[in-house]
Amino acid sequence: MPHVGLDTAQRVVGALDMRWLGMGPLVKEFEDRIAGFLGSADRKVVCTNTGTAALHLALLAAGVGPGDEVITPSFNFVADHQAIRMTGASVVLCDIREEDLGIDVAKASSLVGGRTKAVLPLHFAGIPCDHDGVYRLARAHGLRVVEDACHGFGSRVGGRRIGSFGDIACFSFDPVKVVTAVDGGCVVVSKEEELERLRHMRLLGIDRDTLARYRNTRAWEYDVVDQGFRYHMTDVAASVGLSQLDQADAFIASRQEVCRRYSSAFKGVQGLRVLREDFSDVSPYIYALRVLDGRRGELVEHLRARNIESGVHFMAAHAFTAFREARRGDMSVTDRVASEILTLPLHSHMREDFVERVIEGVTSFFARSG
């Protein structure tokens, strides 16, 4: 759940008072501020209307197209798999590692073939995947890397924020992310030619309109130079994102503290497995744990009776009808994790009494049944 206050409302009113509701200077400001937040002067940011649009454009910018294959975890939201298909490429599904629920690079290596163009890893729950391993794999086989960092805005690898280095990264600012723009996303690249192409594709392939809109004008004479989509962000959405970005570090710190509290309370409980105890490098989008011995459904009902909602992130894509025939390798870890994973409430600036209620709800289930 996002944290939205008076400052956000004031930003939105200011955007409405500008009487420029489409893409304009606030989108450009949001892009520049995101680049600054990531902490790398050479990164270039293009905002979109959704995180899925960002993934689609990123794959196209990476040169993915019909006849290609992209390797990605089956344990992921289906937006990644659909974005790959939207390029005309085929999805190749890979297993995950027990320790971080990120892509298993050794298993991904065995899936590389003559048609493989890219690998699309997920930083699940904001926890960095085997980042170094992914890039070693990519270098060894000449692959592009499109990082799905939609869960990890602000997470770090080796002290550097994800998206501040590497190949291409995508973020989401949808209604339930750490930083929201009501809806939206962005693609982060390092090459000027990729920036230009992304700007064209974001707005129907038009060559001149983006820069004009950044100045609250329109280019009435233009060329259409590339494939294009209506994927641009509005200034109203950007105004929400800007208000959130002002508070991003505080949001992240508050979520880290709740996650530490959860893991400390749950790590010794028989029948539970926590994913992480130290969240110092994690910008936590969700808090997930694993419920062992086939008891997840019972725990869900126990929490529901106490008015505590929980969720499942994620079901495995290879179980879906649309992806059942996708090429894949061994899925033993994915199948096990998908049957055990459970997401607990996590919000920015959660009230202490709510945190304690969630902890009591979980621990009382195992105390009762132990």
ChimeraX attribute file (.defattr): number of C-alpha atoms within 10 A of each C-alpha:
attribute: neighborCount
match mode: 1-to-1
recipient: residues
	/A:1	16
	/A:2	19
	/A:3	17
	/A:4	14
	/A:5	10
	/A:6	9
	/A:7	14
	/A:8	18
	/A:9	14
	/A:10	14
	/A:11	19
	/A:12	21
	/A:13	13
	/A:14	13
	/A:15	22
	/A:16	14
	/A:17	10
	/A:18	13
	/A:19	10
	/A:20	17
	/A:21	16
	/A:22	17
	/A:23	25
	/A:24	25
	/A:25	21
	/A:26	26
	/A:27	26
	/A:28	22
	/A:29	16
	/A:30	23
	/A:31	22
	/A:32	16
	/A:33	17
	/A:34	24
	/A:35	20
	/A:36	14
	/A:37	17
	/A:38	20
	/A:39	16
	/A:40	16
	/A:41	11
	/A:42	14
	/A:43	22
	/A:44	21
	/A:45	24
	/A:46	27
	/A:47	31
	/A:48	31
	/A:49	24
	/A:50	21
	/A:51	25
	/A:52	25
	/A:53	24
	/A:54	30
	/A:55	33
	/A:56	23
	/A:57	30
	/A:58	28
	/A:59	26
	/A:60	21
	/A:61	22
	/A:62	18
	/A:63	14
	/A:64	23
	/A:65	19
	/A:66	13
	/A:67	12
	/A:68	19
	/A:69	24
	/A:70	27
	/A:71	26
	/A:72	29
	/A:73	29
	/A:74	28
	/A:75	27
	/A:76	25
	/A:77	16
	/A:78	16
	/A:79	14
	/A:80	22
	/A:81	27
	/A:82	19
	/A:83	21
	/A:84	28
	/A:85	17
	/A:86	17
	/A:87	18
	/A:88	16
	/A:89	22
	/A:90	23
	/A:91	25
	/A:92	25
	/A:93	26
	/A:94	28
	/A:95	26
	/A:96	30
	/A:97	17
	/A:98	14
	/A:99	11
	/A:100	18
	/A:101	24
	/A:102	25
	/A:103	32
	/A:104	22
	/A:105	24
	/A:106	15
	/A:107	17
	/A:108	22
	/A:109	16
	/A:110	10
	/A:111	17
	/A:112	20
	/A:113	11
	/A:114	8
	/A:115	12
	/A:116	22
	/A:117	24
	/A:118	23
	/A:119	26
	/A:120	23
	/A:121	28
	/A:122	30
	/A:123	25
	/A:124	26
	/A:125	24
	/A:126	26
	/A:127	26
	/A:128	23
	/A:129	24
	/A:130	20
	/A:131	19
	/A:132	13
	/A:133	14
	/A:134	23
	/A:135	19
	/A:136	13
	/A:137	19
	/A:138	18
	/A:139	12
	/A:140	10
	/A:141	16
	/A:142	13
	/A:143	19
	/A:144	23
	/A:145	25
	/A:146	26
	/A:147	27
	/A:148	28
	/A:149	29
	/A:150	26
	/A:151	25
	/A:152	29
	/A:153	28
	/A:154	23
	/A:155	26
	/A:156	20
	/A:157	18
	/A:158	9
	/A:159	9
	/A:160	15
	/A:161	20
	/A:162	26
	/A:163	32
	/A:164	24
	/A:165	18
	/A:166	17
	/A:167	16
	/A:168	26
	/A:169	25
	/A:170	31
	/A:171	29
	/A:172	31
	/A:173	28
	/A:174	20
	/A:175	14
	/A:176	17
	/A:177	24
	/A:178	31
	/A:179	31
	/A:180	26
	/A:181	29
	/A:182	19
	/A:183	21
	/A:184	26
	/A:185	25
	/A:186	28
	/A:187	31
	/A:188	30
	/A:189	27
	/A:190	19
	/A:191	13
	/A:192	12
	/A:193	11
	/A:194	18
	/A:195	18
	/A:196	15
	/A:197	20
	/A:198	26
	/A:199	26
	/A:200	22
	/A:201	23
	/A:202	24
	/A:203	23
	/A:204	18
	/A:205	20
	/A:206	22
	/A:207	20
	/A:208	19
	/A:209	21
	/A:210	22
	/A:211	16
	/A:212	15
	/A:213	18
	/A:214	17
	/A:215	13
	/A:216	17
	/A:217	14
	/A:218	15
	/A:219	14
	/A:220	9
	/A:221	9
	/A:222	11
	/A:223	12
	/A:224	14
	/A:225	14
	/A:226	15
	/A:227	14
	/A:228	18
	/A:229	15
	/A:230	13
	/A:231	22
	/A:232	25
	/A:233	27
	/A:234	23
	/A:235	27
	/A:236	24
	/A:237	25
	/A:238	33
	/A:239	26
	/A:240	26
	/A:241	29
	/A:242	25
	/A:243	23
	/A:244	23
	/A:245	20
	/A:246	14
	/A:247	12
	/A:248	21
	/A:249	16
	/A:250	13
	/A:251	22
	/A:252	24
	/A:253	18
	/A:254	18
	/A:255	25
	/A:256	24
	/A:257	17
	/A:258	24
	/A:259	24
	/A:260	17
	/A:261	15
	/A:262	23
	/A:263	21
	/A:264	15
	/A:265	16
	/A:266	19
	/A:267	16
	/A:268	11
	/A:269	15
	/A:270	13
	/A:271	16
	/A:272	20
	/A:273	18
	/A:274	20
	/A:275	19
	/A:276	19
	/A:277	15
	/A:278	13
	/A:279	20
	/A:280	15
	/A:281	19
	/A:282	26
	/A:283	27
	/A:284	32
	/A:285	26
	/A:286	25
	/A:287	24
	/A:288	27
	/A:289	22
	/A:290	20
	/A:291	21
	/A:292	16
	/A:293	10
	/A:294	11
	/A:295	14
	/A:296	19
	/A:297	12
	/A:298	12
	/A:299	20
	/A:300	19
	/A:301	14
	/A:302	16
	/A:303	20
	/A:304	13
	/A:305	11
	/A:306	12
	/A:307	12
	/A:308	17
	/A:309	14
	/A:310	18
	/A:311	13
	/A:312	15
	/A:313	19
	/A:314	19
	/A:315	19
	/A:316	22
	/A:317	20
	/A:318	22
	/A:319	12
	/A:320	11
	/A:321	8
	/A:322	11
	/A:323	19
	/A:324	11
	/A:325	12
	/A:326	13
	/A:327	15
	/A:328	21
	/A:329	14
	/A:330	12
	/A:331	19
	/A:332	10
	/A:333	15
	/A:334	26
	/A:335	18
	/A:336	13
	/A:337	24
	/A:338	18
	/A:339	20
	/A:340	21
	/A:341	21
	/A:342	21
	/A:343	18
	/A:344	21
	/A:345	17
	/A:346	24
	/A:347	23
	/A:348	24
	/A:349	16
	/A:350	17
	/A:351	10
	/A:352	9
	/A:353	9
	/A:354	13
	/A:355	18
	/A:356	14
	/A:357	15
	/A:358	21
	/A:359	17
	/A:360	15
	/A:361	19
	/A:362	21
	/A:363	17
	/A:364	15
	/A:365	15
	/A:366	14
	/A:367	11
	/A:368	7
	/A:369	6
	/A:370	9
